[in-house]
């Protein structure tokens, strides 16, 4: 099936998430290497949960599949921060049109090859140029130095530690609020 390209820079592209992506998401989210960073190793993803989590929850955002040389390799979602989002993050830049993003590379053999930096930059550039973003925020787990290094390489700065911010495998974990301001 041919997909509309949402954004592209060289071999890296983003395209809208489609129903046909359900088996790919399920494969990624039943791989324990991915679950270590997304939701937790004891989380159980089923086709029904994929539908609920990725297709039916109401939220103010967009979900995309990340592609590299035409191969689906990951997932990214972006959402404009509303008052609740600014409050949740304690991000006091209400003067900026800000977006939050969540993402992962679902093919572990592609980790550590610079693709994360490529698609994060592509996503942020798209949000700035096409959506009017003046800031992008994300909240990696404080104990995930590889992700933090990737985001810093993309220009994100640590804003503040968010203690017990996110439920991961049944435990509230610390996260860093990181921001890229344009």
C-alpha positions in Angstrom: 0.0 0.0 0.0 1.3 3.5 -0.8 1.3 5.9 2.1 1.2 9.7 2.1 4.6 10.9 3.4 4.1 13.2 6.3 7.8 14.4 6.3 11.0 13.2 4.8 14.7 13.9 5.0 16.9 11.6 2.9 16.3 8.0 3.8 14.2 8.8 7.0 10.5 9.6 6.6 7.4 9.8 8.8 4.0 8.6 7.6 0.6 8.6 9.3 -0.2 5.5 11.4 -2.6 3.2 9.6 -4.7 0.3 10.8 -2.5 -1.9 8.7 0.3 -1.1 11.1 -1.3 -3.1 13.9 0.8 -6.3 13.4 4.0 -4.3 13.3 3.1 -2.4 16.5 2.2 -5.7 18.2 5.5 -7.3 17.1 7.5 -4.3 18.4 5.5 -4.3 21.7 5.9 -7.9 22.4 9.7 -7.7 22.1 11.1 -7.6 25.6 14.0 -5.4 24.4 11.5 -2.7 23.5 9.3 -3.2 26.6 12.3 -2.5 28.8 11.9 1.2 27.7 8.2 1.4 26.6 5.7 0.5 29.4 7.8 -2.2 31.1 8.8 -5.8 30.6 5.8 -7.2 32.4 3.2 -5.3 30.3 1.2 -7.4 28.0 0.2 -6.1 24.6 -2.5 -7.8 22.6 -4.2 -6.8 19.4 -7.0 -5.3 21.5 -4.6 -3.3 23.6 -2.9 -2.0 20.4 -6.2 -0.8 19.1 -7.1 0.9 22.4 -3.7 2.5 23.0 -2.9 3.5 19.5 -6.1 3.9 17.6 -9.1 4.7 19.9 -7.9 6.8 22.7 -9.0 10.4 22.3 -6.2 12.9 22.4 -5.0 16.0 20.6 -2.2 14.5 18.6 -0.9 12.7 15.6 0.8 9.3 15.4 3.3 8.3 12.8 5.4 5.4 11.7 9.1 6.1 11.2 10.6 4.6 8.1 14.2 4.2 7.0 14.8 3.4 3.4 11.2 2.4 3.1 11.3 0.0 6.1 9.0 0.6 9.1 11.4 1.0 12.0 9.6 3.0 14.7 6.8 5.0 16.1 6.4 8.7 17.1 3.5 10.6 18.4 3.2 14.4 18.8 0.6 16.4 20.6 0.1 20.1 21.3 0.5 20.9 25.0 -2.7 22.3 26.5 -3.1 23.7 30.0 -3.2 20.2 31.5 0.1 19.3 29.6 1.9 22.4 30.8 0.8 21.6 34.3 1.7 17.9 34.1 5.2 18.8 33.0 5.5 21.9 35.2 6.7 23.6 32.0 6.1 27.3 32.6 6.6 28.5 29.0 2.9 29.1 28.3 4.1 31.9 26.0 5.3 29.3 23.5 3.3 27.0 21.3 4.7 23.7 22.5 4.3 20.1 21.5 5.2 16.9 23.4 6.5 13.9 21.6 6.9 10.2 22.5 8.8 7.8 20.4 10.7 4.6 20.0 12.7 2.6 17.5 11.0 -0.8 17.3 13.8 -2.6 15.6 16.5 -3.1 18.3 19.2 -4.1 15.7 18.9 -0.5 14.5 19.6 1.1 17.9 22.8 3.0 18.2 23.1 3.9 14.5 22.0 7.5 14.7 18.5 6.9 13.3 17.0 8.2 16.5 18.7 11.6 16.1 17.6 11.7 12.4 13.9 11.1 13.1 13.8 13.2 16.2 15.2 16.2 14.2 12.8 15.5 11.3 9.9 15.4 13.7 10.9 18.6 15.5 11.6 20.4 12.2 8.1 19.3 10.9 6.5 20.6 14.1 8.3 23.9 13.8 7.9 24.5 10.1 4.4 23.0 9.5 2.7 23.3 12.9 4.1 26.6 14.3 5.8 24.9 17.3 8.1 27.2 19.3 9.1 24.4 21.6 9.1 20.6 21.8 9.2 18.7 25.1 9.8 15.1 26.0 10.2 13.1 29.2 12.7 10.3 29.0 13.3 8.0 32.1 16.1 9.4 34.2 17.8 6.0 34.0 17.9 5.9 30.2 21.3 7.6 29.4 21.2 6.5 25.7 17.9 8.3 25.1 19.0 11.4 27.0 22.3 11.6 24.9 20.2 11.3 21.7 17.9 14.1 22.7 20.8 16.3 23.8 22.5 15.7 20.4 19.2 17.0 18.9 19.5 20.2 20.9 17.2 19.3 23.8 18.1 20.6 27.2 17.2 19.2 30.6 14.7 21.5 32.2 14.0 19.7 35.4 13.8 16.3 37.1 10.2 15.0 37.3 10.2 12.7 40.4 7.9 9.6 40.1 6.5 11.0 36.9 5.6 7.9 34.9 4.2 4.5 35.6 6.6 1.9 34.2 6.1 -1.7 34.9 3.9 -0.9 37.9 6.3 1.5 39.5 6.4 5.3 39.3 9.8 6.3 37.8 11.7 9.6 37.6 11.9 11.3 34.3 13.7 14.3 32.9 11.7 17.1 31.3 13.7 18.1 28.3 12.9 20.9 25.9 14.0 22.2 22.6 13.0 25.8 22.0 13.1 27.4 18.6 
